[in-house]
Amino acid sequence: MSFVMTAMPVTAMAAGTATEEDLTQEVQQVILTMEEGALQESLFGEDDVLPEEPELDSQKLTCGIDPNAVTLMYNGFPLELDNYARLHNGVTSVPVRDFFEAMGCTVSWDVAQNKILISREDGLQMELQPGSRLARANGRCWYMASACAYTDGVTMIPLRDAAKVFCGEITWEKDTKTAYIVGSGLLESGETYYNQEDLLWIARIVRHESCNQPLDGKVAVANVIINRMKSSGFPNTAEEVIYDTRNGVQFVKRSSKSILKAPCETCWLAAKLALEGYETVPDCLYFASNRVAPRCWAGRNRQVYTVIAGHTFFL
């Protein structure tokens, strides 16, 4: 690369006061400056504007830099959020604080319990926990499509579960990566959504049959009761399913008082999760302890579906 030196800057060399060492340094500096200018011109051209260095702010990400960004429309209007919604592993997720504040909620952080607390003046009380799929709102409990997660400095949850809190239904436009939320109101409370008698008896049988089992094992027992309630071959209430004796004692005799003991919090949770549709043993109608499973009636006549901890479940 060649350079033509035209106008010399006013330096010690131009003033005639420099030493030989000063002159050498001045010449090197001029050449270096001209080299940098020529390099920039070769990369960007004379009329181009040099690109600015992007500002890295993990708390305010713009959708223009992410091909997985999702546009949100709420009842026909754009839902503008400081941090954008995005698609991850087939699930559209939204930033918790931005989304719920846009819906008129107050969002706070319980440091001691590592929980996100969400409330609104119309009565909404919601809890989320980073790393967990469990959502609690207005006396209801359900598993979200994916866990509440900290991504690029922002806490995210699935859009469908966030919209559920406000009775929102989601439709998806693939070509434009736009999610349309339609609906309004507030999630029905657990007091009216769950049949309280069924909830009580399911929680009771979960405690009676699987108090020492893991949560998925407790949910499995609740699933069996609910599956029987839906089957034409059994009664249609939880209490009657539990006390059903048409084919012998199924679970416990009515004279027994042990089933009336108060369920623990995890038993209530298992009952609610099952009533919300969470299934660990879909279609199963029978279960038995692993010890007796091989020789019980179900073990001799029904197909094994799975084993969860201490129980074997049958179709």
C-alpha positions in Angstrom: 0.0 0.0 0.0 1.4 3.5 -0.9 0.7 6.8 0.6 1.1 10.4 -0.6 2.0 12.9 2.1 0.3 16.3 1.4 -0.4 18.7 4.2 1.8 18.0 7.2 0.1 18.7 10.5 1.5 21.4 12.8 3.9 19.4 14.9 7.3 19.7 16.4 8.7 18.6 13.0 6.8 21.4 11.2 8.0 23.9 13.8 11.6 22.9 13.3 12.2 22.4 17.0 12.3 18.6 17.2 15.3 16.4 17.9 16.1 13.4 15.6 14.2 11.1 17.9 11.2 13.4 17.9 11.2 13.5 14.1 11.2 9.7 13.9 8.2 9.4 16.3 6.3 12.1 14.4 6.8 10.4 11.0 5.7 7.1 12.5 2.6 8.6 14.0 1.6 10.3 10.7 2.1 7.1 8.7 0.1 5.1 11.3 -2.8 7.6 11.2 -2.9 7.5 7.4 -2.8 3.7 7.4 -5.8 3.5 9.7 -7.7 5.9 7.5 -6.9 3.9 4.4 -8.0 0.7 6.1 -11.3 2.1 7.1 -11.9 3.5 3.6 -11.1 0.1 2.1 -13.6 -1.6 4.5 -16.5 0.8 4.4 -16.0 3.2 1.5 -15.9 6.9 1.5 -19.6 7.5 1.8 -20.3 4.7 4.4 -20.9 5.4 8.1 -18.8 3.5 10.5 -20.9 1.1 12.6 -21.3 2.0 16.2 -20.5 -0.6 18.9 -23.8 -2.0 20.2 -24.9 -1.3 23.8 -25.1 -4.6 25.7 -27.9 -4.3 28.2 -29.2 -7.7 29.3 -32.2 -6.0 31.0 -33.6 -4.4 27.9 -33.2 -6.6 24.8 -34.8 -5.6 21.5 -36.4 -8.2 19.3 -34.4 -7.0 16.2 -31.3 -8.9 17.3 -33.0 -12.3 17.9 -34.5 -14.5 15.1 -36.6 -16.2 17.7 -38.3 -13.0 18.8 -42.1 -13.1 18.8 -44.6 -10.2 18.3 -47.5 -10.1 20.7 -51.0 -8.9 19.9 -53.5 -8.5 22.8 -57.2 -8.2 21.7 -56.1 -6.7 18.4 -53.5 -4.2 19.7 -49.7 -4.6 20.0 -48.5 -5.6 23.4 -45.3 -3.5 23.8 -42.8 -4.9 26.3 -39.3 -3.6 27.3 -38.0 -7.2 26.9 -39.4 -9.2 24.0 -41.2 -12.5 23.9 -39.2 -15.3 22.2 -39.6 -18.8 20.9 -37.5 -21.5 22.6 -37.8 -25.3 22.0 -41.2 -24.8 20.4 -42.6 -22.8 23.4 -43.2 -19.0 23.3 -42.1 -17.4 26.5 -42.6 -13.9 27.9 -40.7 -11.8 30.4 -42.6 -12.1 33.7 -42.2 -8.6 35.0 -42.9 -6.9 31.7 -45.9 -9.0 30.8 -47.7 -8.9 34.1 -47.0 -5.2 34.6 -48.5 -4.6 31.2 -51.6 -6.4 32.4 -51.8 -4.0 35.4 -50.2 -6.2 38.0 -47.6 -5.6 40.7 -44.6 -7.9 40.6 -42.3 -8.4 43.5 -39.5 -10.8 44.7 -39.6 -12.7 47.9 -35.9 -13.2 48.5 -36.3 -15.4 51.6 -38.5 -18.0 49.8 -37.0 -17.4 46.3 -40.5 -16.7 44.9 -41.9 -14.2 42.4 -45.2 -12.7 43.8 -47.7 -11.2 41.4 -50.9 -9.4 42.5 -53.6 -7.2 41.1 -56.3 -5.0 42.6 -59.1 -7.3 41.3 -57.9 -10.1 43.6 -55.1 -11.9 41.7 -52.6 -13.6 43.9 -49.9 -15.6 42.1 -46.6 -17.3 42.9 -43.9 -18.5 40.6 -40.5 -20.1 41.5 -37.5 -19.9 39.3 -36.5 -23.4 38.1 -40.0 -24.8 38.7 -42.9 -25.6 36.4 -45.4 -25.2 39.2 -47.7 -22.1 39.0 -50.0 -21.2 41.9 -52.8 -18.6 41.4 -56.0 -17.8 43.3 -56.1 -21.2 45.0 -55.2 -23.2 41.9 -52.1 -25.2 41.0 -50.9 -26.4 37.6 -47.7 -27.3 35.8 -46.6 -24.9 33.1 -45.3 -26.0 29.7 -41.8 -25.3 30.9 -40.1 -24.0 34.0 -39.9 -20.4 35.1 -36.4 -19.7 33.8 -33.7 -16.9 33.9 -32.7 -16.2 30.3 -30.3 -13.5 29.2 -30.9 -11.6 32.4 -34.7 -11.8 32.2 -37.1 -14.2 34.0 -39.4 -15.9 31.5 -42.5 -18.2 31.6 -44.6 -19.7 28.8 -47.0 -17.3 27.2 -49.8 -19.8 27.2 -49.6 -20.1 31.0 -49.2 -16.3 31.5 -52.3 -15.7 29.3 -54.2 -18.4 31.2 -54.2 -16.1 34.3 -56.3 -13.6 32.3 -58.5 -16.1 30.5 -56.6 -15.5 27.3 -56.6 -17.9 24.4 -53.6 -18.1 22.0 -53.5 -18.4 18.3 -50.2 -18.5 16.3 -49.2 -17.0 13.0 -46.1 -18.9 11.9 -45.0 -16.7 9.0 -44.8 -13.5 11.0 -44.0 -15.2 14.3 -46.9 -13.4 15.9 -48.9 -14.7 18.9 -52.5 -13.4 19.2 -54.0 -13.2 22.7 -57.7 -12.9 22.8 -59.7 -12.7 26.1 -60.0 -10.8 29.3 -60.9 -11.3 32.9 -59.3 -13.3 35.6 -58.5 -17.0 36.2 -61.4 -18.7 38.0 -60.5 -19.3 41.6 -59.9 -22.8 43.1 -63.0 -22.4 45.3 -65.3 -22.5 42.2 -63.1 -24.3 39.6 -62.7 -27.5 41.7 -65.6 -29.4 43.0 -64.8 -29.0 46.7 -66.2 -32.4 47.7 -64.2 -34.2 45.1 -61.1 -32.3 45.9 -61.4 -33.1 49.6 -61.9 -36.9 49.0 -59.2 -37.1 46.4 -56.7 -35.4 48.8 -57.9 -37.8 51.5 -57.3 -40.9 49.5 -53.9 -39.6 48.3 -52.9 -39.2 51.9 -54.3 -42.6 52.9 -52.8 -44.6 50.0 -49.6 -42.7 49.2 -48.5 -40.4 52.0 -44.9 -41.6 51.8 -44.7 -41.6 48.0 -43.2 -38.9 45.8 -45.4 -36.2 44.3 -45.8 -38.0 40.9 -46.8 -41.1 42.8 -49.4 -39.1 44.7 -50.7 -37.6 41.5 -51.0 -41.2 40.1 -53.3 -42.2 42.9 -55.4 -39.1 42.2 -55.4 -40.0 38.5 -56.8 -43.4 39.2 -59.7 -41.9 41.2 -60.5 -39.4 38.5 -60.2 -42.0 35.7 -62.8 -44.1 37.6 -65.1 -41.1 38.0 -65.0 -40.7 34.2 -65.5 -44.4 33.5 -69.0 -45.8 33.1 -68.0 -48.8 35.2 -67.6 -46.8 38.4 -69.4 -44.2 40.4 -69.0 -40.6 39.3 -67.9 -38.9 42.5 -64.7 -39.3 44.4 -66.3 -40.3 47.6 -68.4 -43.0 46.0 -65.4 -44.3 44.0 -63.4 -44.6 47.3 -66.2 -46.5 49.1 -67.3 -48.6 46.1 -67.9 -52.2 47.2 -69.6 -53.7 44.1 -66.5 -55.8 43.5 -65.3 -56.0 47.1 -63.6 -53.2 49.1 -61.6 -51.1 46.7 -59.8 -48.8 49.0 -61.3 -48.5 52.5 -64.4 -49.4 54.4 -66.8 -46.7 55.4 -66.4 -47.6 59.0 -62.7 -46.7 58.9 -61.8 -43.4 60.4 -58.2 -43.3 59.1 -59.2 -41.8 55.8 -60.7 -38.8 57.5 -57.3 -37.5 58.8 -56.3 -34.1 57.4 -54.3 -34.3 54.2 -50.9 -32.7 54.1 -50.1 -29.8 51.8 -48.5 -32.1 49.2 -51.6 -34.3 49.1 -53.7 -31.2 48.4 -51.2 -30.2 45.7 -51.4 -33.6 44.0 -55.2 -33.5 44.0 -55.3 -30.1 42.4 -52.7 -31.0 39.8 -54.7 -34.0 38.8 -57.9 -32.1 38.6 -56.1 -29.5 36.4 -55.3 -32.3 34.0 -51.8 -33.4 35.0 -51.4 -37.1 34.4 -48.7 -39.6 35.4 -50.8 -42.7 34.7 -53.3 -41.8 32.0 -56.2 -44.3 31.6 -55.1 -46.4 34.6 -58.0 -47.7 36.8 -56.1 -49.8 39.3 -53.0 -49.8 41.4 -51.5 -51.9 44.2 -48.3 -51.9 46.3 -45.4 -53.5 44.5 -45.3 -56.2 47.2 -48.8 -57.6 46.4 -49.1 -56.5 42.7 -48.1 -59.8 41.2 -50.8 -61.8 43.0 -53.7 -59.3 43.3 -56.7 -59.4 41.0 -55.3 -56.5 38.8 -51.9 -58.1 38.7 -53.5 -61.3 37.3 -56.0 -59.7 35.0 -54.9 -56.2 33.9 -52.0 -54.9 31.9 -49.2 -53.2 33.9 -48.8 -49.5 32.8 -45.9 -48.4 35.0 -44.3 -48.5 38.4 -43.9 -45.3 40.4 -41.9 -45.7 43.6 -43.9 -48.2 45.8 -47.0 -48.7 43.6 -47.7 -50.6 40.4 -50.4 -49.1 38.1 -52.6 -51.1 35.8 -54.8 -50.2 32.8 
